[in-house]
Amino acid sequence: MDREQLVDSNIRPGDWSWSFWPLVPLYPYGRRRTLRQEVVKDTIWTFDQIQGIIYTVVPIRMTVVKLEAGGLLVYAPIAPTRECIRLVKELVAKHGDVKYIILPTSSGLEHKVCVGPFARCFPLAQVFVAPNQWSFPLNLPLSWLGFPHKRTYILPEDSSQAPFASEFRYAVLDINLGRGSFGEVALFHKRSRTLLVTDAVLSVPEEPPAIVQIDPYPLLFHARDSALDVIENNEANRRKGWQRISLFSIYFRPSVLEMVGLWQAIRDAFKAPNHSRKAYFGLFPFKWHENWQQSFAALRGDGRLFVAPILQTLIFNQAPRQVLDWADKVANWDFQRIIPCHFDSPVEAGSYQFRQAFSFLEKKPAMSEYLFGTKNQPLPKEDFEFIRQLEGDLLKRGIATPPREKVD
């Protein structure tokens, strides 16, 4: 981590301001801190901010790669606060201007909303976007969504046709969902053997990421066992809060979490030690089972890669053959680390671990999935229950379609 960011007295709260937050109203709303980390010396840097709902804060990440001929490529821009842009321009001063900006998704609003404002900060950069971009409730042209009209392009289907093909390969996954599409562009930097992905795979760290610890309040909020608790700010409680946040954000309602009844929650709120707006006026409608840590251990799987349950249940099962073909193509690249846009980064993993994450789409997954301990075990079925119920409700409403048959 660039430690000077934590002690720079020249940083002012206004440097964290993000005025477009109402378009995707996620915590921390209009105040976004940014942390930069050098992943590969003088070659790759990550920029982390946070986002969440009800303090379930997780990292959202942008990656910057130095080009061999000079200049920078930016993958998945984050909110271009003054702090964020200052940190990018420090790299520009040393390595050259931003030449390419990549929007690697057609469906991720939290990524899409940042591209136009970010691109305006670097007027010489070409903007490349995943195909089949769409918006809701009206499908508007990209220029109407703030993308620079004269320098925004669709990524060519063949990565060899891209202007940065000498240093990168990419593979586009584009699933037609009827009312829109799910897009994911996996980008491979050949020289550093690094794979960049958006949402397709992730890994959950045991300890809270550094960006989440700048303001530990969300961690301590979820470390409580009831509304009546006063939690001390220490390493153990920050870890406890992070692990519960991870379960909450990935499963929405894991099997080890119960929701307290409305009237009980209100009664407890009156007794809570903090009734401030920041503390939701004392409301804390969550009750964790004693074995919640076992559920987290199963989720983390010693840091193995996996596909988020929401994608397993509602997206990737709509086109299992297409997803596996894409995963096979990506797995043919010789990468040694993966940088996802969320949760842990970098993840030391190669093609085998990446491809293994998609075995849930196969009728008969490779036996190795069950032979090497928790790193390759599938996620517990009981924790999928809420998402399964959500799937059933969407099917009844005609919003979702039944999953396709798994691949032999």
C-alpha positions in Angstrom: 0.0 0.0 0.0 1.1 3.6 -0.6 1.4 4.6 3.0 1.9 8.3 2.3 -1.9 8.4 1.5 -2.7 7.8 5.1 -0.6 10.6 6.5 -0.7 13.2 3.7 -1.8 16.4 5.5 -2.6 18.0 2.1 -5.6 15.7 1.6 -8.9 17.4 2.4 -12.4 15.9 2.8 -13.4 17.6 -0.4 -10.9 15.4 -2.2 -13.1 12.4 -1.5 -16.3 13.9 -3.0 -18.3 11.9 -5.6 -21.2 14.0 -6.9 -22.7 11.3 -9.1 -23.5 8.9 -6.2 -27.3 9.3 -6.6 -27.1 7.4 -9.9 -26.1 4.3 -7.9 -26.9 5.2 -4.3 -24.5 2.9 -2.4 -22.7 3.6 0.9 -20.5 5.7 1.4 -22.5 7.8 -1.0 -20.8 11.1 -1.8 -17.5 10.4 0.1 -15.2 7.9 -1.5 -11.6 7.3 -0.1 -9.1 5.7 -2.5 -6.2 3.5 -1.7 -3.5 2.7 -4.3 -1.4 -0.5 -4.1 1.5 -1.5 -6.3 0.9 -5.1 -7.4 3.8 -5.6 -9.9 6.7 -3.2 -9.5 6.5 -0.3 -11.9 3.9 -2.2 -13.9 0.5 -2.8 -12.2 -1.4 -0.8 -9.6 -4.8 -1.3 -8.0 -7.0 1.5 -6.8 -9.6 0.5 -4.2 -12.7 2.3 -3.0 -15.7 0.8 -1.0 -19.4 0.3 -1.7 -22.2 -1.4 0.1 -25.7 -1.4 1.6 -26.5 -1.3 5.4 -22.7 -1.1 6.0 -22.0 -4.4 4.1 -19.0 -2.7 2.6 -16.8 -4.4 0.1 -14.0 -3.2 -2.1 -14.6 -2.0 -5.7 -11.4 -1.9 -7.7 -9.8 -0.3 -10.7 -6.5 -1.6 -12.1 -3.9 0.4 -14.0 -1.2 -1.2 -16.2 1.9 0.5 -17.6 2.3 0.0 -21.4 5.7 -1.0 -22.7 5.8 2.0 -25.1 4.8 4.4 -22.4 1.4 5.4 -21.1 -1.2 3.6 -19.1 -4.2 1.3 -19.6 -7.1 1.6 -17.0 -9.4 -1.4 -16.4 -12.8 -0.8 -14.7 -12.6 2.9 -13.6 -13.8 3.8 -10.1 -15.3 7.1 -8.9 -12.9 9.8 -10.1 -12.6 11.8 -6.9 -9.9 14.4 -6.7 -7.9 12.0 -4.5 -8.3 9.2 -7.0 -7.3 11.4 -10.0 -4.3 12.8 -8.1 -3.1 9.2 -7.4 -3.5 8.3 -11.1 -1.7 11.5 -12.3 1.3 10.6 -10.0 1.6 7.5 -12.3 1.0 9.6 -15.4 3.9 11.9 -14.4 6.2 9.0 -14.2 5.0 6.6 -16.9 3.0 8.6 -19.5 -0.7 9.6 -20.0 -3.7 7.3 -19.9 -4.1 5.9 -23.4 -6.9 3.4 -23.0 -9.8 3.1 -20.6 -11.7 -0.3 -20.5 -15.3 -0.8 -19.4 -15.2 -4.6 -19.0 -19.0 -5.1 -18.3 -22.3 -4.3 -19.9 -24.3 -4.9 -16.8 -22.3 -3.6 -13.8 -23.9 -0.2 -13.1 -21.4 0.5 -10.3 -18.6 0.3 -12.9 -20.4 1.9 -15.9 -21.4 5.1 -14.0 -17.8 6.0 -13.4 -16.5 5.7 -16.9 -17.7 8.9 -18.5 -16.6 11.2 -15.6 -13.3 9.3 -15.4 -12.7 9.7 -19.1 -13.2 13.4 -19.0 -10.2 13.7 -16.7 -8.0 12.1 -19.4 -9.1 13.7 -22.7 -6.5 11.9 -24.8 -7.6 8.4 -23.7 -9.6 6.1 -26.0 -12.5 4.4 -24.3 -13.3 0.7 -25.1 -16.5 -0.9 -23.8 -17.8 -4.4 -23.7 -20.4 -5.1 -26.4 -24.2 -4.9 -26.1 -24.2 -2.0 -23.6 -27.7 -1.3 -22.2 -29.4 1.0 -19.7 -32.7 0.8 -17.7 -35.5 1.9 -17.8 -34.6 3.5 -21.2 -31.9 2.0 -23.5 -30.0 5.2 -24.1 -26.9 5.9 -26.4 -23.6 5.8 -24.6 -23.1 9.5 -25.4 -26.2 10.3 -23.5 -24.8 8.4 -20.5 -21.7 10.6 -20.4 -19.3 8.6 -22.5 -17.2 10.8 -24.8 -18.8 10.4 -28.2 -15.7 10.8 -30.5 -13.4 8.4 -28.6 -15.6 5.6 -27.3 -15.5 2.3 -29.2 -16.9 -1.2 -28.8 -14.2 -3.8 -28.1 -13.5 -5.8 -31.3 -14.6 -9.4 -31.0 -11.1 -10.5 -32.0 -8.7 -9.2 -29.4 -5.9 -9.2 -32.0 -7.7 -6.2 -33.6 -7.4 -4.0 -30.5 -4.8 -1.3 -30.5 -3.2 -2.8 -27.3 -3.1 -6.4 -28.7 0.7 -6.6 -28.6 0.5 -6.6 -24.8 -2.9 -8.0 -23.9 -5.4 -10.7 -24.8 -9.0 -10.6 -23.8 -12.1 -12.8 -24.0 -15.6 -11.4 -24.0 -18.5 -13.3 -22.2 -21.8 -11.9 -23.4 -25.0 -13.6 -22.2 -28.3 -12.5 -23.6 -30.8 -12.3 -20.7 -33.7 -11.0 -22.7 -34.2 -7.7 -21.0 -30.4 -7.0 -21.2 -27.1 -8.8 -21.2 -24.5 -9.8 -18.8 -21.0 -8.9 -20.0 -17.6 -9.7 -18.7 -14.3 -9.0 -20.3 -11.3 -11.0 -19.0 -8.1 -9.1 -19.8 -4.7 -10.9 -19.8 -1.5 -8.9 -19.5 1.1 -11.1 -21.1 4.3 -9.7 -19.7 3.3 -9.8 -16.0 1.1 -13.0 -16.5 -1.8 -11.2 -14.7 -5.5 -11.8 -15.4 -8.0 -9.0 -14.8 -11.6 -9.9 -14.2 -14.7 -8.0 -13.1 -17.3 -10.1 -11.4 -16.8 -13.6 -12.8 -14.7 -15.0 -10.0 -13.6 -13.8 -6.5 -11.8 -14.8 -3.4 -12.6 -13.8 0.1 -9.8 -12.7 2.5 -9.8 -13.7 6.1 -8.8 -10.2 7.3 -10.6 -7.1 6.3 -9.0 -5.3 3.3 -7.1 -2.1 4.0 -9.6 0.1 2.3 -12.4 -1.2 4.6 -10.3 -0.4 7.7 -9.9 3.3 7.0 -13.3 3.8 8.6 -13.9 0.7 10.7 -17.4 1.7 11.8 -19.2 -0.7 9.3 -17.0 -3.5 10.6 -17.8 -2.8 14.2 -21.5 -2.3 13.4 -21.7 -5.9 12.1 -19.4 -7.3 14.8 -22.3 -6.9 17.3 -24.4 -9.7 18.5 -27.4 -7.5 19.3 -28.5 -3.9 19.3 -27.5 -3.6 22.9 -23.8 -4.3 22.3 -21.0 -1.7 22.5 -18.1 -2.9 20.4 -14.5 -2.0 21.1 -12.4 -1.1 18.1 -9.8 -3.8 18.0 -8.4 -6.2 15.5 -10.6 -9.2 16.6 -13.8 -7.2 16.2 -12.8 -5.8 12.9 -12.1 -9.3 11.6 -15.4 -10.5 13.0 -17.4 -7.7 11.4 -15.6 -8.3 8.0 -16.4 -12.0 8.0 -20.0 -11.4 8.7 -20.2 -8.7 6.0 -18.7 -11.2 3.6 -21.4 -13.8 4.3 -24.1 -11.1 4.1 -22.9 -9.6 0.8 -22.4 -12.9 -1.0 -25.4 -14.8 0.2 -27.7 -11.9 1.1 -29.2 -14.1 3.9 -26.9 -17.0 4.8 -28.4 -19.9 6.7 -26.6 -18.8 9.9 -28.4 -15.4 9.9 -31.8 -14.8 11.2 -33.8 -11.6 10.9 -35.2 -10.3 14.2 -38.9 -9.5 14.2 -39.9 -5.9 13.6 -41.4 -5.2 17.0 -38.5 -6.9 18.8 -36.1 -4.8 16.7 -37.9 -1.6 17.7 -37.9 -2.6 21.4 -34.2 -3.3 21.3 -33.6 0.0 19.5 -35.0 1.9 22.4 -32.4 0.2 24.7 -29.5 0.6 22.3 -26.6 2.7 23.5 -26.5 4.7 20.2 -29.6 6.3 18.7 -27.8 8.4 16.1 -28.7 8.4 12.4 -25.3 6.8 11.7 -26.3 3.9 13.9 -29.7 3.6 12.1 -31.3 5.0 15.3 -30.4 1.9 17.2 -32.0 -0.6 14.8 -30.1 -3.9 14.4 -32.4 -6.6 13.1 -29.8 -9.3 12.8 -29.1 -12.5 14.9 -26.2 -14.7 14.0 -26.1 -18.4 14.9 -23.2 -19.6 17.0 -21.8 -21.6 14.1 -21.5 -18.6 11.7 -17.7 -18.9 11.6 -18.1 -22.4 10.1 -20.2 -20.9 7.4 -17.5 -18.3 6.7 -14.8 -20.9 6.7 -16.8 -22.9 4.0 -17.2 -19.7 2.0 -13.6 -18.7 2.1 -12.3 -22.2 1.4 -8.7 -21.2 2.3 -8.9 -18.4 -0.2 -10.0 -20.4 -3.2 -11.6 -18.8 -6.3 -15.3 -19.2 -6.7 -18.2 -17.8 -8.6 -20.6 -15.7 -6.6 -23.9 -17.5 -5.8 -26.0 -14.8 -7.5 -24.2 -15.4 -10.8 -24.3 -19.2 -10.3 -28.1 -19.2 -9.7 -29.4 -16.4 -12.0 -26.9 -15.7 -14.7 -24.3 -18.3 -15.6 -26.9 -21.2 -15.6 -28.7 -19.4 -18.4 -25.8 -20.3 -20.8 -23.6 -23.0 -19.2 -22.0 -24.1 -22.5 -21.2 -20.5 -23.5 -19.7 -19.8 -20.0 -17.6 -22.9 -20.0 -16.3 -22.2 -23.5 -15.3 -18.7 -22.3 -13.7 -20.2 -19.1 -11.8 -22.7 -21.2 -10.5 -19.9 -23.5 -9.3 -17.9 -20.5 -7.8 -21.0 -18.8 -5.5 -21.4 -21.9 -3.6 -18.3 -20.9 -0.5 -18.7 -18.8 -1.4 -16.4 -15.8 -0.1 -16.6 -12.3 -2.2 -14.1 -10.5 -5.8 -12.7 -10.8 -7.1 -9.3 -9.9 -10.9 -9.2 -9.5 -12.8 -6.0 -9.1 -14.2 -7.0 -5.7 -13.0 -8.6 -2.4 -9.4 -9.9 -2.4 -6.6 -8.9 -4.7 -4.2 -10.0 -6.0 -5.1 -13.7 -5.9 -2.2 -16.0 -6.5 -3.9 -18.5 -8.8 -3.5 -20.0 -12.3 -5.6 -21.5 -15.1 -6.5 -24.7 -13.1 -8.0 -22.8 -10.2 -9.8 -20.4 -12.5 -11.4 -23.2 -14.6 -12.2 -25.2 -11.4 -14.4 -22.3 -10.2 -16.9 -23.0 -13.1 -17.3 -26.8 -12.4 -20.8 -26.2 -10.9 -22.0 -25.9 -14.5 -20.9 -29.5 -15.3 -23.0 -32.6 -14.6 -19.9 -34.5 -13.5 -17.3 -32.1 -12.2 -13.7 -33.4 -12.2 -13.1 -35.7 -9.2 -10.2 -33.4 -8.1 -12.8 -31.0 -6.8 -13.5 -33.4 -3.9 -10.0 -34.6 -3.3 -8.0 -31.6 -2.2 -9.8 -30.3 0.8 -11.8 -27.1 1.2 -10.0 -25.2 -1.5 -12.1 -27.0 -4.2 -15.2 -27.8 -2.3 -18.5 -26.3 -3.6 -20.3 -23.7 -1.6 -22.8 -25.1 1.0 -26.2 -25.6 -0.5 -28.0 -24.4 2.6 -26.5 -20.9 2.2 -28.0 -20.7 -1.3 -31.6 -21.0 0.1 -32.5 -17.3 0.0 -31.1 -16.8 -3.6 -33.0 -20.0 -4.6 -36.2 -18.4 -3.2 -35.4 -15.2 -5.1 -34.9 -17.2 -8.3 -38.3 -18.9 -7.8 -40.0 -15.5 -7.3 -38.4 -14.1 -10.4 -39.5 -17.2 -12.4 -43.1 -16.7 -11.2 -43.1 -13.1 -12.3 -41.6 -13.9 -15.7 -38.6 -11.8 -15.0 -36.2 -14.8 -15.1 -36.1 -17.9 -17.3 -35.5 -21.5 -16.1 -31.9 -22.6 -16.0 -30.4 -24.5 -18.9 -29.2 -28.1 -18.4 -25.7 -28.6 -17.1 -23.0 -29.6 -19.5 -21.9 -33.3 -19.8 
